[in-house]
Amino acid sequence: MRYLNVTNIKAHALKCSKSLRAGKFERVGQSFLDDVQAEAERLVREINSKFQPPVHPVVDPEEAKFVTGAYVTKAQEILDAAVARIIQAKVQRHPSTGKTLL
């Protein structure tokens, strides 16, 4: 299952390259995309682990939904901003070798 929009990740990485690294990089490699995916998944696992009870098992909420569409939209905005920062940080840390972000 695909969780991230690869096209937008590439576009943002190249935008960061242009803005922060004088357009040094012209391509985005698969390893760059894999690293962004791994960081985004780590972020979600971190959120999930924060709310796992230390002693008692989780009481099954069955089919109950607690979150509204507005909350999901707000969470998406926060996650999108976090992924954008992950991408920017990777571009800024990337060594100045070659034309591809790896």
N, C-alpha and C positions, 0 to 999 in steps of 0.2 A: 504494500500500500504506500502510495506517495503522500508524504505529509508536507513537503515544501515545494514551492514553485521555482523550479530550476531556472527557467527563463528570467524571472525577476531577480534571482540571486546573481546570475551572470551580469545582468544589466547594472545592478547596484555595485557589484565589485568593479566593473569597468568605470562606472561613474566615480567611485572612490579613487580609482587609479588616476583618473583625469584630474580630479580635484586635489588629491593629497600627494600624488607621486608624479605629477607632470605628464600623465598619460603613458608612463613607462610600460604598462602591461596592456596588451591588446587581445589576449585570449584568457579564458578561464579553464583550467584543467579539471579532470574528473576528481583528482585527489583533493583539490580545493573544495569542490562540492561535497565530497564525502566527509571532509573535516567539518564543514558547516552543518551538515546533517547530524553528525555525531555530537557536536556541541549543542544543537537544538534539542536532540533527544536527551542529552545529559541534563539540560535545564528542566525538562518535563519530569524526568526521573527524580530530580532533586525536589521539585514541588511535591510529587507524589509521596516520596519518603518522609517528608516533613510531617505529613498527616497520618502516618501509620501508627496505630496505638502501640505503646511499648509493652503492655501487659495483656489486655483483653482483646479477643478477636473483634473485627468490625461487625457491627450489627447490620445485617443485610437490609438495605432500604427497599428491597424488591424492585418494583417498577417506578418508584417515586422519583420525580425530577425536582430538584431544588433550585436550579439555576435558570434564570429567564434568558430570553434572546438578547436583551440589553446587556446582561452580564457577560454572555458569550462574546458579544461584540467588543466590550471593554477589554476582556481578556485577550482577544485577538489583536487589538491595538497594542497592548503591552507586549505580547509575544512577537509581533511584527517588529516593534521597535528594538526588542532584545536581539532578534536575528540580524537586523540591520547593523547593530553595534558589533555583533560577532563578525560579520562580513568586513566591516570597516577595520576592526582590529587586525584581522588576518591580512588585509591589504597593507596596512601600515607596518606590520612586522615582517612582511615578505622581503627576502633579500633581493637586491637589485641585479638579478641575473636573469637573462632571457626576457622573452616577451609574454610568457604564459604564467599566470598565477597558479601555482601548484599547491 
